[in-house]
Amino acid sequence: MANVRLLPEERRKKILELIRKDGSIKVGEIARLVDVSLSTVRNDLRTLKERGLIHRVHGGAIVKEAYDPLYQKGVTDVYDAKLNIAKRAIEFVEEGDFIFIDAGSTTLIFLEELIKTNIPVHVITNSLYVINALTEVQHITVYVMGGEFRRLTMNFVESEINLSEYRIFKAFMGVGGFDHEGYYVTTPVEAKFKRKIMSIAKKVYILADSRKFDKVLMGFIGNWNREKDTLITDKDLPLDVNIVF
């Protein structure tokens, strides 16, 4: 970084750009990149938080627009892996697609990357965070599914939802775990909802980092459908299913 001292507002703008670029960043990294003290960075982050532009987490900050603070620990631990998964998933999106975007940390990163591409698509979702991220995006049409609001995951779940009127070309799904048999989430109700979405989608893309491999949870969504399922993850795994990494 050049030894050119920025004015406070210029510096805060630069810090905000850094946070938005990577989704999250550590205090020490900001101090190094902007060439200021740790105390100055903390003060700037406090100001940005008070303005409602970021969330503060232990040791750093995350962009407010995109992520759920309730599961930020899971995001920041493997952010690079999740970002790579999201970028690979973008390769399967085509102009004019009707796509379902599920709730979850990796699917939110996928959405942020999708917005940057300016590809005009139609998004169907049950995630409040997806809805919020798309409020000012003009090239993406948004359709919202209702149901019971779940505060922990900030999404709507309706186990008896009628999907006969929906046409979903591609579903980009988050899961809590997966193994040789299939994929899982924490509750049977959520599993039932996801199962219905996957059943009507022409193609299903499971976005899950390899930490979730061999993790079995109570809610069993279903077995791998080798005709239409693709697992997008961060490394090759011993699974008899189409894998992109």
Secondary structure, 3 states (H helix, E strand, C coil): CCCCCCCHHHHHHHHHHHHHHHCEEEHHHHHHHHCCCHHHHHHHHHHHHHCCCEEEECCEEEECCCCCHHHHHHHHHCHHHHHHHHHHHHCCCCCCCEEEECCCHHHHHHHHHHHHHCCCEEEEECEHHHHHHCCCCCCEEEEECCCEEECCCCEEECCCCCCCCCCCCEEEECCCEECCCEEEECCHHHHHHHHHHHHHCCEEEEECCHHHECCCCCEEEEECCCCCEEEECCCCCCCCCEEEC
